[in-house]
Structure formats: structure tokens, C-alpha cells
Amino acid sequence: MYLLAQLAMDRPAKAAWRPPRACDNYLEEFKHCVSWGNGFHHYYTYGTVPSCQQWKNDYNDCREWEERRCAEAKEALLKSERDRVAEQGNFTPVWELRKEPPRDWHLPLNQEKPQNS
């Protein structure tokens, strides 16, 4: 047992790259994207049908990476995830985040009088 542990520590730590999500997650996102309910909601909200091709491409790239360790698939998947994160940064938050709690946070609430009256 000691010998196995010693051999494991002598080998250089080689971290294998893994996709940011499991491949099944990309497939589930694609299935959700092409679903009738999501299509209806997206059309009602934005007036267009959602484009789901990127989820399918990401799934295919993820499978390509897992099966063949294709460098092009890895780079395409990384670029897609970076683009997705950058796109999320374009939206402004609904609420302004507080830097500190209100001064009277420790006081009991006034139960007799509603706050929004």
C-alpha cells in the first residue's frame, strides 16, 4: 500500500481538461430549447423563435472531445462558453446590490402597520 502511494506522489500531477459541463447537460439544454413550451415563451417574449443550434454544436463538440480528444472541439467549446458568459454580463441586474445591511436591521418589524401603505 505504501509503495502505491509513493508511486502516485512521484508522478507529476497531470490535470486532464474536462468540459465546463457534462455533455448530457448540453443535450438537455438543446432539448429544452427546441421544446414547444420554450418556443412559445420565447416567441411571446421576444417575437422570434429561439436559435438552438449552438446547444447542438456544443453537445457535438463535447462528445467529440470525450471520444477523440479533438483540440478543435475543445477550443470551440471554450469559445462558446466564454461567449455565453460574456453575453450574460450584458444584462443589468434588476435590483441594486447592497454594500451593507440597513442600520435598523436588528429591530423587530412593526406587525400592526403594513409597510407598503
N, CA, C and O atoms as a printed pandas DataFrame, in Angstrom:
     atom_number atom_name residue_name chain_id  residue_number  x_coord  y_coord  z_coord
0              1         N          MET        A               1    0.826   -1.189    0.000
1              2        CA          MET        A               1    0.000    0.000    0.000
2              3         C          MET        A               1    0.874    1.257    0.000
3              4         O          MET        A               1    0.620    2.198   -0.752
4              5         N          TYR        A               2    1.891    1.262    0.841
5              6        CA          TYR        A               2    2.778    2.403    0.919
6              7         C          TYR        A               2    3.474    2.639   -0.420
7              8         O          TYR        A               2    3.663    3.783   -0.834
8              9         N          LEU        A               3    3.853    1.553   -1.093
9             10        CA          LEU        A               3    4.542    1.675   -2.369
10            11         C          LEU        A               3    3.657    2.335   -3.423
11            12         O          LEU        A               3    4.130    3.166   -4.199
12            13         N          LEU        A               4    2.376    1.969   -3.455
13            14        CA          LEU        A               4    1.449    2.583   -4.410
14            15         C          LEU        A               4    1.287    4.072   -4.145
15            16         O          LEU        A               4    1.263    4.874   -5.079
16            17         N          ALA        A               5    1.176    4.437   -2.886
17            18        CA          ALA        A               5    1.039    5.848   -2.537
18            19         C          ALA        A               5    2.295    6.622   -2.926
19            20         O          ALA        A               5    2.209    7.751   -3.411
20            21         N          GLN        A               6    3.463    6.013   -2.713
21            22        CA          GLN        A               6    4.717    6.666   -3.059
22            23         C          GLN        A               6    4.837    6.840   -4.575
23            24         O          GLN        A               6    5.291    7.884   -5.044
24            25         N          LEU        A               7    4.432    5.820   -5.345
25            26        CA          LEU        A               7    4.477    5.921   -6.795
26            27         C          LEU        A               7    3.536    7.002   -7.305
27            28         O          LEU        A               7    3.866    7.727   -8.244
28            29         N          ALA        A               8    2.371    7.110   -6.690
29            30        CA          ALA        A               8    1.404    8.132   -7.094
30            31         C          ALA        A               8    1.947    9.530   -6.824
31            32         O          ALA        A               8    1.686   10.452   -7.597
32            33         N          MET        A               9    2.696    9.701   -5.742
33            34        CA          MET        A               9    3.233   11.024   -5.421
34            35         C          MET        A               9    4.432   11.364   -6.298
35            36         O          MET        A               9    4.709   12.541   -6.534
36            37         N          ASP        A              10    5.150   10.348   -6.786
37            38        CA          ASP        A              10    6.304   10.605   -7.634
38            39         C          ASP        A              10    5.917   11.049   -9.031
39            40         O          ASP        A              10    6.671   11.773   -9.679
40            41         N          ARG        A              11    4.753   10.627   -9.506
41            42        CA          ARG        A              11    4.310   11.015  -10.845
42            43         C          ARG        A              11    3.905   12.481  -10.857
43            44         O          ARG        A              11    3.314   12.964   -9.892
44            45         N          PRO        A              12    4.211   13.191  -11.929
45            46        CA          PRO        A              12    3.780   14.594  -11.986
46            47         C          PRO        A              12    2.262   14.662  -12.075
47            48         O          PRO        A              12    1.621   13.841  -12.730
48            49         N          ALA        A              13    1.716   15.644  -11.412
49            50        CA          ALA        A              13    0.262   15.819  -11.418
50            51         C          ALA        A              13   -0.150   16.372  -12.771
51            52         O          ALA        A              13    0.142   17.523  -13.096
52            53         N          LYS        A              14   -0.820   15.557  -13.548
53            54        CA          LYS        A              14   -1.249   15.966  -14.879
54            55         C          LYS        A              14   -2.765   16.082  -14.853
55            56         O          LYS        A              14   -3.472   15.075  -14.893
56            57         N          ALA        A              15   -3.250   17.280  -14.788
57            58        CA          ALA        A              15   -4.690   17.501  -14.709
58            59         C          ALA        A              15   -5.284   17.415  -16.112
59            60         O          ALA        A              15   -4.908   18.176  -17.004
60            61         N          ALA        A              16   -6.193   16.501  -16.293
61            62        CA          ALA        A              16   -6.862   16.353  -17.587
62            63         C          ALA        A              16   -7.950   17.405  -17.705
63            64         O          ALA        A              16   -8.681   17.668  -16.750
64            65         N          TRP        A              17   -8.051   18.001  -18.876
65            66        CA          TRP        A              17   -9.074   19.017  -19.088
66            67         C          TRP        A              17  -10.423   18.341  -19.226
67            68         O          TRP        A              17  -10.545   17.301  -19.871
68            69         N          ARG        A              18  -11.426   18.933  -18.622
69            70        CA          ARG        A              18  -12.789   18.450  -18.748
70            71         C          ARG        A              18  -13.658   19.598  -19.208
71            72         O          ARG        A              18  -13.393   20.751  -18.868
72            73         N          PRO        A              19  -14.701   19.300  -19.984
73            74        CA          PRO        A              19  -15.609   20.369  -20.413
74            75         C          PRO        A              19  -16.253   21.046  -19.202
75            76         O          PRO        A              19  -16.396   20.429  -18.147
76            77         N          PRO        A              20  -16.640   22.309  -19.355
77            78        CA          PRO        A              20  -17.244   23.040  -18.238
78            79         C          PRO        A              20  -18.537   22.401  -17.732
79            80         O          PRO        A              20  -18.894   22.550  -16.563
80            81         N          ARG        A              21  -19.229   21.695  -18.609
81            82        CA          ARG        A              21  -20.461   20.991  -18.239
82            83         C          ARG        A              21  -20.363   19.566  -18.746
83            84         O          ARG        A              21  -19.563   19.263  -19.630
84            85         N          ALA        A              22  -21.181   18.696  -18.181
85            86        CA          ALA        A              22  -21.263   17.339  -18.708
86            87         C          ALA        A              22  -21.940   17.399  -20.076
87            88         O          ALA        A              22  -22.785   18.263  -20.311
88            89         N          CYS        A              23  -21.580   16.499  -20.966
89            90        CA          CYS        A              23  -22.152   16.511  -22.320
90            91         C          CYS        A              23  -23.672   16.370  -22.282
91            92         O          CYS        A              23  -24.373   16.946  -23.114
92            93         N          ASP        A              24  -24.172   15.615  -21.331
93            94        CA          ASP        A              24  -25.622   15.452  -21.212
94            95         C          ASP        A              24  -26.316   16.774  -20.903
95            96         O          ASP        A              24  -27.471   16.969  -21.283
96            97         N          ASN        A              25  -25.632   17.675  -20.225
97            98        CA          ASN        A              25  -26.227   18.991  -19.945
98            99         C          ASN        A              25  -26.464   19.776  -21.226
99           100         O          ASN        A              25  -27.487   20.447  -21.364
100          101         N          TYR        A              26  -25.525   19.697  -22.161
101          102        CA          TYR        A              26  -25.704   20.387  -23.438
102          103         C          TYR        A              26  -26.889   19.789  -24.202
103          104         O          TYR        A              26  -27.662   20.512  -24.831
104          105         N          LEU        A              27  -27.019   18.459  -24.137
105          106        CA          LEU        A              27  -28.135   17.810  -24.820
106          107         C          LEU        A              27  -29.468   18.206  -24.182
107          108         O          LEU        A              27  -30.446   18.454  -24.888
108          109         N          GLU        A              28  -29.508   18.264  -22.861
109          110        CA          GLU        A              28  -30.738   18.673  -22.172
110          111         C          GLU        A              28  -31.088   20.121  -22.488
111          112         O          GLU        A              28  -32.260   20.449  -22.673
112          113         N          GLU        A              29  -30.088   20.985  -22.551
113          114        CA          GLU        A              29  -30.349   22.385  -22.919
114          115         C          GLU        A              29  -30.899   22.471  -24.346
115          116         O          GLU        A              29  -31.798   23.267  -24.617
116          117         N          PHE        A              30  -30.364   21.659  -25.250
117          118        CA          PHE        A              30  -30.863   21.645  -26.616
118          119         C          PHE        A              30  -32.311   21.159  -26.651
119          120         O          PHE        A              30  -33.147   21.752  -27.334
120          121         N          LYS        A              31  -32.611   20.092  -25.926
121          122        CA          LYS        A              31  -33.981   19.563  -25.894
122          123         C          LYS        A              31  -34.944   20.601  -25.329
123          124         O          LYS        A              31  -36.053   20.771  -25.836
124          125         N          HIS        A              32  -34.513   21.294  -24.277
125          126        CA          HIS        A              32  -35.365   22.344  -23.700
126          127         C          HIS        A              32  -35.569   23.476  -24.697
127          128         O          HIS        A              32  -36.673   24.004  -24.830
128          129         N          CYS        A              33  -34.504   23.843  -25.396
129          130        CA          CYS        A              33  -34.569   24.959  -26.335
130          131         C          CYS        A              33  -35.555   24.679  -27.467
131          132         O          CYS        A              33  -36.295   25.575  -27.874
132          133         N          VAL        A              34  -35.575   23.448  -27.980
133          134        CA          VAL        A              34  -36.451   23.124  -29.105
134          135         C          VAL        A              34  -37.841   22.690  -28.660
135          136         O          VAL        A              34  -38.687   22.379  -29.499
136          137         N          SER        A              35  -38.090   22.665  -27.347
137          138        CA          SER        A              35  -39.410   22.240  -26.865
138          139         C          SER        A              35  -40.484   23.257  -27.253
139          140         O          SER        A              35  -40.196   24.436  -27.458
140          141         N          TRP        A              36  -41.709   22.785  -27.348
141          142        CA          TRP        A              36  -42.830   23.625  -27.745
142          143         C          TRP        A              36  -43.048   24.754  -26.744
143          144         O          TRP        A              36  -43.253   25.905  -27.130
144          145         N          GLY        A              37  -43.001   24.423  -25.469
145          146        CA          GLY        A              37  -43.235   25.440  -24.433
146          147         C          GLY        A              37  -42.210   26.553  -24.465
147          148         O          GLY        A              37  -42.559   27.728  -24.354
148          149         N          ASN        A              38  -40.950   26.191  -24.614
149          150        CA          ASN        A              38  -39.909   27.211  -24.670
150          151         C          ASN        A              38  -40.030   28.045  -25.940
151          152         O          ASN        A              38  -39.833   29.259  -25.911
152          153         N          GLY        A              39  -40.354   27.389  -27.058
153          154        CA          GLY        A              39  -40.530   28.131  -28.309
154          155         C          GLY        A              39  -41.666   29.134  -28.210
155          156         O          GLY        A              39  -41.553   30.267  -28.678
156          157         N          PHE        A              40  -42.776   28.702  -27.589
157          158        CA          PHE        A              40  -43.918   29.594  -27.408
158          159         C          PHE        A              40  -43.543   30.769  -26.519
159          160         O          PHE        A              40  -43.848   31.917  -26.844
160          161         N          HIS        A              41  -42.877   30.487  -25.387
161          162        CA          HIS        A              41  -42.488   31.546  -24.459
162          163         C          HIS        A              41  -41.534   32.531  -25.124
163          164         O          HIS        A              41  -41.694   33.744  -24.987
164          165         N          HIS        A              42  -40.547   32.016  -25.838
165          166        CA          HIS        A              42  -39.564   32.883  -26.491
166          167         C          HIS        A              42  -40.231   33.742  -27.565
167          168         O          HIS        A              42  -39.920   34.925  -27.701
168          169         N          TYR        A              43  -41.143   33.146  -28.322
169          170        CA          TYR        A              43  -41.835   33.913  -29.359
170          171         C          TYR        A              43  -42.729   34.986  -28.732
171          172         O          TYR        A              43  -42.798   36.108  -29.233
172          173         N          TYR        A              44  -43.409   34.643  -27.643
173          174        CA          TYR        A              44  -44.272   35.600  -26.943
174          175         C          TYR        A              44  -43.437   36.743  -26.370
175          176         O          TYR        A              44  -43.842   37.904  -26.431
176          177         N          THR        A              45  -42.276   36.416  -25.816
177          178        CA          THR        A              45  -41.456   37.423  -25.155
178          179         C          THR        A              45  -40.668   38.281  -26.138
179          180         O          THR        A              45  -40.646   39.506  -26.016
180          181         N          TYR        A              46  -40.019   37.641  -27.117
181          182        CA          TYR        A              46  -39.099   38.357  -27.999
182          183         C          TYR        A              46  -39.597   38.508  -29.428
183          184         O          TYR        A              46  -39.022   39.275  -30.199
184          185         N          GLY        A              47  -40.654   37.791  -29.796
185          186        CA          GLY        A              47  -41.196   37.887  -31.142
186          187         C          GLY        A              47  -40.452   37.058  -32.175
187          188         O          GLY        A              47  -40.699   37.189  -33.374
188          189         N          THR        A              48  -39.546   36.208  -31.720
189          190        CA          THR        A              48  -38.788   35.340  -32.628
190          191         C          THR        A              48  -38.726   33.931  -32.045
191          192         O          THR        A              48  -38.925   33.725  -30.847
192          193         N          VAL        A              49  -38.450   32.982  -32.911
193          194        CA          VAL        A              49  -38.240   31.605  -32.465
194          195         C          VAL        A              49  -36.794   31.498  -31.983
195          196         O          VAL        A              49  -35.905   32.062  -32.620
196          197         N          PRO        A              50  -36.525   30.785  -30.866
197          198        CA          PRO        A              50  -35.154   30.728  -30.367
198          199         C          PRO        A              50  -34.239   29.945  -31.299
199          200         O          PRO        A              50  -34.664   28.988  -31.946
200          201         N          SER        A              51  -32.999   30.357  -31.358
201          202        CA          SER        A              51  -31.989   29.647  -32.128
202          203         C          SER        A              51  -31.301   28.649  -31.201
203          204         O          SER        A              51  -30.651   29.036  -30.230
204          205         N          CYS        A              52  -31.448   27.375  -31.505
205          206        CA          CYS        A              52  -30.939   26.321  -30.627
206          207         C          CYS        A              52  -29.705   25.628  -31.189
207          208         O          CYS        A              52  -29.196   24.688  -30.580
208          209         N          GLN        A              53  -29.227   26.070  -32.322
209          210        CA          GLN        A              53  -28.126   25.378  -32.992
210          211         C          GLN        A              53  -26.853   25.358  -32.150
211          212         O          GLN        A              53  -26.097   24.388  -32.202
212          213         N          GLN        A              54  -26.605   26.417  -31.373
213          214        CA          GLN        A              54  -25.374   26.458  -30.589
214          215         C          GLN        A              54  -25.341   25.361  -29.537
215          216         O          GLN        A              54  -24.285   24.783  -29.282
216          217         N          TRP        A              55  -26.503   25.060  -28.911
217          218        CA          TRP        A              55  -26.545   23.972  -27.932
218          219         C          TRP        A              55  -26.223   22.641  -28.588
219          220         O          TRP        A              55  -25.537   21.805  -28.000
220          221         N          LYS        A              56  -26.717   22.438  -29.813
221          222        CA          LYS        A              56  -26.427   21.199  -30.537
222          223         C          LYS        A              56  -24.946   21.135  -30.911
223          224         O          LYS        A              56  -24.323   20.080  -30.794
224          225         N          ASN        A              57  -24.383   22.254  -31.360
225          226        CA          ASN        A              57  -22.954   22.296  -31.677
226          227         C          ASN        A              57  -22.105   22.013  -30.439
227          228         O          ASN        A              57  -21.117   21.283  -30.512
228          229         N          ASP        A              58  -22.496   22.596  -29.297
229          230        CA          ASP        A              58  -21.755   22.367  -28.060
230          231         C          ASP        A              58  -21.810   20.902  -27.652
231          232         O          ASP        A              58  -20.809   20.338  -27.209
232          233         N          TYR        A              59  -22.977   20.286  -27.800
233          234        CA          TYR        A              59  -23.095   18.861  -27.473
234          235         C          TYR        A              59  -22.187   18.030  -28.381
235          236         O          TYR        A              59  -21.475   17.143  -27.909
236          237         N          ASN        A              60  -22.214   18.318  -29.669
237          238        CA          ASN        A              60  -21.375   17.568  -30.606
238          239         C          ASN        A              60  -19.886   17.776  -30.320
239          240         O          ASN        A              60  -19.100   16.832  -30.393
240          241         N          ASP        A              61  -19.500   19.012  -29.995
241          242        CA          ASP        A              61  -18.101   19.284  -29.655
242          243         C          ASP        A              61  -17.692   18.560  -28.371
243          244         O          ASP        A              61  -16.581   18.039  -28.272
244          245         N          CYS        A              62  -18.582   18.531  -27.408
245          246        CA          CYS        A              62  -18.296   17.853  -26.146
246          247         C          CYS        A              62  -18.097   16.355  -26.381
247          248         O          CYS        A              62  -17.158   15.759  -25.853
248          249         N          ARG        A              63  -18.977   15.754  -27.168
249          250        CA          ARG        A              63  -18.844   14.319  -27.484
250          251         C          ARG        A              63  -17.557   14.067  -28.270
251          252         O          ARG        A              63  -16.871   13.071  -28.044
252          253         N          GLU        A              64  -17.239   14.962  -29.181
253          254        CA          GLU        A              64  -16.018   14.832  -29.972
254          255         C          GLU        A              64  -14.795   14.874  -29.062
255          256         O          GLU        A              64  -13.842   14.121  -29.260
256          257         N          TRP        A              65  -14.824   15.755  -28.068
257          258        CA          TRP        A              65  -13.710   15.846  -27.137
258          259         C          TRP        A              65  -13.596   14.580  -26.297
259          260         O          TRP        A              65  -12.499   14.050  -26.122
260          261         N          GLU        A              66  -14.707   14.097  -25.782
261          262        CA          GLU        A              66  -14.664   12.922  -24.925
262          263         C          GLU        A              66  -14.254   11.665  -25.685
263          264         O          GLU        A              66  -13.575   10.801  -25.130
264          265         N          GLU        A              67  -14.652   11.555  -26.929
265          266        CA          GLU        A              67  -14.360   10.345  -27.690
266          267         C          GLU        A              67  -12.992   10.376  -28.354
267          268         O          GLU        A              67  -12.290    9.365  -28.376
268          269         N          ARG        A              68  -12.605   11.538  -28.899
269          270        CA          ARG        A              68  -11.379   11.587  -29.706
270          271         C          ARG        A              68  -10.339   12.585  -29.206
271          272         O          ARG        A              68   -9.246   12.658  -29.767
272          273         N          ARG        A              69  -10.652   13.353  -28.166
273          274        CA          ARG        A              69   -9.754   14.391  -27.640
274          275         C          ARG        A              69   -9.334   15.367  -28.737
275          276         O          ARG        A              69   -8.163   15.724  -28.863
276          277         N          CYS        A              70  -10.324   15.787  -29.527
277          278        CA          CYS        A              70  -10.095   16.690  -30.648
278          279         C          CYS        A              70   -9.843   18.106  -30.112
279          280         O          CYS        A              70  -10.671   18.658  -29.387
280          281         N          ALA        A              71   -8.705   18.680  -30.471
281          282        CA          ALA        A              71   -8.332   20.012  -29.979
282          283         C          ALA        A              71   -9.265   21.094  -30.522
283          284         O          ALA        A              71   -9.565   22.060  -29.821
284          285         N          GLU        A              72   -9.730   20.939  -31.776
285          286        CA          GLU        A              72  -10.640   21.927  -32.355
286          287         C          GLU        A              72  -11.968   21.943  -31.598
287          288         O          GLU        A              72  -12.554   23.004  -31.382
288          289         N          ALA        A              73  -12.432   20.772  -31.203
289          290        CA          ALA        A              73  -13.688   20.693  -30.444
290          291         C          ALA        A              73  -13.521   21.351  -29.083
291          292         O          ALA        A              73  -14.427   22.034  -28.605
292          293         N          LYS        A              74  -12.370   21.150  -28.460
293          294        CA          LYS        A              74  -12.100   21.772  -27.158
294          295         C          LYS        A              74  -12.123   23.282  -27.276
295          296         O          LYS        A              74  -12.756   23.956  -26.464
296          297         N          GLU        A              75  -11.443   23.824  -28.272
297          298        CA          GLU        A              75  -11.399   25.270  -28.456
298          299         C          GLU        A              75  -12.773   25.846  -28.782
299          300         O          GLU        A              75  -13.132   26.920  -28.298
300          301         N          ALA        A              76  -13.543   25.128  -29.607
301          302        CA          ALA        A              76  -14.889   25.596  -29.946
302          303         C          ALA        A              76  -15.779   25.622  -28.710
303          304         O          ALA        A              76  -16.577   26.543  -28.535
304          305         N          LEU        A              77  -15.645   24.615  -27.856
305          306        CA          LEU        A              77  -16.443   24.558  -26.634
306          307         C          LEU        A              77  -16.047   25.673  -25.671
307          308         O          LEU        A              77  -16.911   26.302  -25.060
308          309         N          LEU        A              78  -14.761   25.914  -25.535
309          310        CA          LEU        A              78  -14.301   27.006  -24.670
310          311         C          LEU        A              78  -14.784   28.363  -25.173
311          312         O          LEU        A              78  -15.219   29.199  -24.382
312          313         N          LYS        A              79  -14.711   28.583  -26.481
313          314        CA          LYS        A              79  -15.170   29.852  -27.055
314          315         C          LYS        A              79  -16.663   30.034  -26.832
315          316         O          LYS        A              79  -17.115   31.130  -26.502
316          317         N          SER        A              80  -17.426   28.970  -27.012
317          318        CA          SER        A              80  -18.870   29.046  -26.813
318          319         C          SER        A              80  -19.216   29.397  -25.364
319          320         O          SER        A              80  -20.085   30.232  -25.116
320          321         N          GLU        A              81  -18.540   28.761  -24.419
321          322        CA          GLU        A              81  -18.799   29.056  -23.009
322          323         C          GLU        A              81  -18.384   30.481  -22.656
323          324         O          GLU        A              81  -19.084   31.160  -21.904
324          325         N          ARG        A              82  -17.260   30.937  -23.188
325          326        CA          ARG        A              82  -16.830   32.327  -22.938
326          327         C          ARG        A              82  -17.853   33.317  -23.500
327          328         O          ARG        A              82  -18.193   34.305  -22.849
328          329         N          ASP        A              83  -18.337   33.043  -24.710
329          330        CA          ASP        A              83  -19.345   33.915  -25.319
330          331         C          ASP        A              83  -20.624   33.935  -24.492
331          332         O          ASP        A              83  -21.245   34.984  -24.321
332          333         N          ARG        A              84  -21.012   32.773  -23.981
333          334        CA          ARG        A              84  -22.232   32.677  -23.182
334          335         C          ARG        A              84  -22.100   33.481  -21.888
335          336         O          ARG        A              84  -23.033   34.178  -21.490
336          337         N          VAL        A              85  -20.956   33.385  -21.244
337          338        CA          VAL        A              85  -20.722   34.143  -20.006
338          339         C          VAL        A              85  -20.658   35.640  -20.304
339          340         O          VAL        A              85  -21.194   36.443  -19.540
340          341         N          ALA        A              86  -20.012   36.021  -21.399
341          342        CA          ALA        A              86  -19.926   37.440  -21.761
342          343         C          ALA        A              86  -21.307   38.002  -22.084
343          344         O          ALA        A              86  -21.601   39.153  -21.761
344          345         N          GLU        A              87  -22.148   37.201  -22.715
345          346        CA          GLU        A              87  -23.496   37.657  -23.049
346          347         C          GLU        A              87  -24.328   37.883  -21.790
347          348         O          GLU        A              87  -25.142   38.805  -21.740
348          349         N          GLN        A              88  -24.128   37.051  -20.781
349          350        CA          GLN        A              88  -24.868   37.228  -19.526
350          351         C          GLN        A              88  -24.468   38.512  -18.820
351          352         O          GLN        A              88  -25.270   39.094  -18.090
352          353         N          GLY        A              89  -23.226   38.962  -19.031
353          354        CA          GLY        A              89  -22.762   40.198  -18.414
354          355         C          GLY        A              89  -23.369   41.438  -19.027
355          356         O          GLY        A              89  -23.223   42.526  -18.469
356          357         N          ASN        A              90  -24.051   41.314  -20.164
357          358        CA          ASN        A              90  -24.650   42.472  -20.825
358          359         C          ASN        A              90  -25.950   42.925  -20.179
359          360         O          ASN        A              90  -26.412   44.037  -20.435
360          361         N          PHE        A              91  -26.538   42.088  -19.354
361          362        CA          PHE        A              91  -27.817   42.428  -18.743
362          363         C          PHE        A              91  -27.599   43.144  -17.422
363          364         O          PHE        A              91  -26.734   42.766  -16.631
364          365         N          THR        A              92  -28.391   44.179  -17.192
365          366        CA          THR        A              92  -28.285   44.899  -15.929
366          367         C          THR        A              92  -29.109   44.175  -14.875
367          368         O          THR        A              92  -30.169   43.630  -15.185
368          369         N          PRO        A              93  -28.638   44.164  -13.642
369          370        CA          PRO        A              93  -29.404   43.497  -12.597
370          371         C          PRO        A              93  -30.699   44.248  -12.304
371          372         O          PRO        A              93  -30.781   45.463  -12.484
372          373         N          VAL        A              94  -31.694   43.519  -11.857
373          374        CA          VAL        A              94  -32.992   44.111  -11.552
374          375         C          VAL        A              94  -32.903   44.964  -10.289
375          376         O          VAL        A              94  -33.461   46.059  -10.227
376          377         N          TRP        A              95  -32.196   44.451   -9.286
377          378        CA          TRP        A              95  -32.058   45.169   -8.028
378          379         C          TRP        A              95  -30.621   45.621   -7.851
379          380         O          TRP        A              95  -29.684   44.969   -8.313
380          381         N          GLU        A              96  -30.466   46.742   -7.176
381          382        CA          GLU        A              96  -29.135   47.215   -6.830
382          383         C          GLU        A              96  -28.676   46.459   -5.589
383          384         O          GLU        A              96  -29.395   46.416   -4.591
384          385         N          LEU        A              97  -27.503   45.873   -5.641
385          386        CA          LEU        A              97  -26.988   45.112   -4.514
386          387         C          LEU        A              97  -26.529   46.053   -3.411
387          388         O          LEU        A              97  -25.937   47.100   -3.674
388          389         N          ARG        A              98  -26.812   45.664   -2.178
389          390        CA          ARG        A              98  -26.404   46.472   -1.036
390          391         C          ARG        A              98  -24.958   46.218   -0.671
391          392         O          ARG        A              98  -24.448   45.107   -0.815
392          393         N          LYS        A              99  -24.313   47.253   -0.202
393          394        CA          LYS        A              99  -22.938   47.128    0.280
394          395         C          LYS        A              99  -22.919   46.715    1.753
395          396         O          LYS        A              99  -22.000   46.030    2.202
396          397         N          GLU        A             100  -23.927   47.132    2.487
397          398        CA          GLU        A             100  -24.034   46.798    3.918
398          399         C          GLU        A             100  -25.510   46.728    4.292
399          400         O          GLU        A             100  -26.351   47.275    3.579
400          401         N          PRO        A             101  -25.838   46.063    5.398
401          402        CA          PRO        A             101  -27.257   45.956    5.787
402          403         C          PRO        A             101  -27.798   47.301    6.266
403          404         O          PRO        A             101  -27.025   48.193    6.616
404          405         N          PRO        A             102  -29.125   47.448    6.283
405          406        CA          PRO        A             102  -29.711   48.690    6.805
406          407         C          PRO        A             102  -29.335   48.888    8.282
407          408         O          PRO        A             102  -29.060   47.925    8.998
408          409         N          ARG        A             103  -29.327   50.148    8.718
409          410        CA          ARG        A             103  -28.925   50.431   10.103
410          411         C          ARG        A             103  -29.861   49.809   11.128
411          412         O          ARG        A             103  -29.422   49.440   12.218
412          413         N          ASP        A             104  -31.129   49.687   10.805
413          414        CA          ASP        A             104  -32.089   49.163   11.779
414          415         C          ASP        A             104  -32.454   47.696   11.500
415          416         O          ASP        A             104  -33.577   47.281   11.787
416          417         N          TRP        A             105  -31.547   46.927   10.959
417          418        CA          TRP        A             105  -31.856   45.548   10.591
418          419         C          TRP        A             105  -32.161   44.675   11.795
419          420         O          TRP        A             105  -32.881   43.684   11.667
420          421         N          HIS        A             106  -31.637   45.015   12.949
421          422        CA          HIS        A             106  -31.796   44.188   14.140
422          423         C          HIS        A             106  -33.092   44.475   14.908
423          424         O          HIS        A             106  -33.449   43.716   15.809
424          425         N          LEU        A             107  -33.794   45.548   14.568
425          426        CA          LEU        A             107  -35.027   45.893   15.271
426          427         C          LEU        A             107  -36.172   45.001   14.817
427          428         O          LEU        A             107  -36.191   44.573   13.663
428          429         N          PRO        A             108  -37.131   44.708   15.699
429          430        CA          PRO        A             108  -38.279   43.890   15.292
430          431         C          PRO        A             108  -39.159   44.646   14.299
431          432         O          PRO        A             108  -39.229   45.874   14.323
432          433         N          LEU        A             109  -39.826   43.895   13.429
433          434        CA          LEU        A             109  -40.715   44.508   12.444
434          435         C          LEU        A             109  -42.004   44.964   13.112
435          436         O          LEU        A             109  -42.462   44.365   14.085
436          437         N          ASN        A             110  -42.578   46.031   12.574
437          438        CA          ASN        A             110  -43.852   46.526   13.075
438          439         C          ASN        A             110  -44.950   45.673   12.440
439          440         O          ASN        A             110  -45.228   45.821   11.250
440          441         N          GLN        A             111  -45.561   44.807   13.192
441          442        CA          GLN        A             111  -46.545   43.855   12.669
442          443         C          GLN        A             111  -47.927   44.486   12.497
443          444         O          GLN        A             111  -48.716   43.977   11.701
444          445         N          GLU        A             112  -48.256   45.565   13.202
445          446        CA          GLU        A             112  -49.582   46.160   13.117
446          447         C          GLU        A             112  -49.788   46.962   11.830
447          448         O          GLU        A             112  -50.884   46.949   11.269
448          449         N          LYS        A             113  -48.780   47.639   11.368
449          450        CA          LYS        A             113  -48.913   48.514   10.214
450          451         C          LYS        A             113  -48.209   47.904    9.007
451          452         O          LYS        A             113  -47.023   47.585    9.096
452          453         N          PRO        A             114  -48.907   47.729    7.874
453          454        CA          PRO        A             114  -48.238   47.210    6.670
454          455         C          PRO        A             114  -47.205   48.221    6.167
455          456         O          PRO        A             114  -47.397   49.432    6.283
456          457         N          GLN        A             115  -46.117   47.708    5.611
457          458        CA          GLN        A             115  -45.035   48.585    5.171
458          459         C          GLN        A             115  -45.388   49.371    3.913
459          460         O          GLN        A             115  -44.973   50.521    3.773
460          461         N          ASN        A             116  -46.131   48.784    3.013
461          462        CA          ASN        A             116  -46.426   49.434    1.729
462          463         C          ASN        A             116  -47.790   50.122    1.739
463          464         O          ASN        A             116  -48.554   49.983    0.783
464          465         N          SER        A             117  -48.101   50.845    2.782
465          466        CA          SER        A             117  -49.385   51.543    2.824
466          467         C          SER        A             117  -49.234   53.035    2.673
467          468         O          SER        A             117  -50.228   53.761    2.688
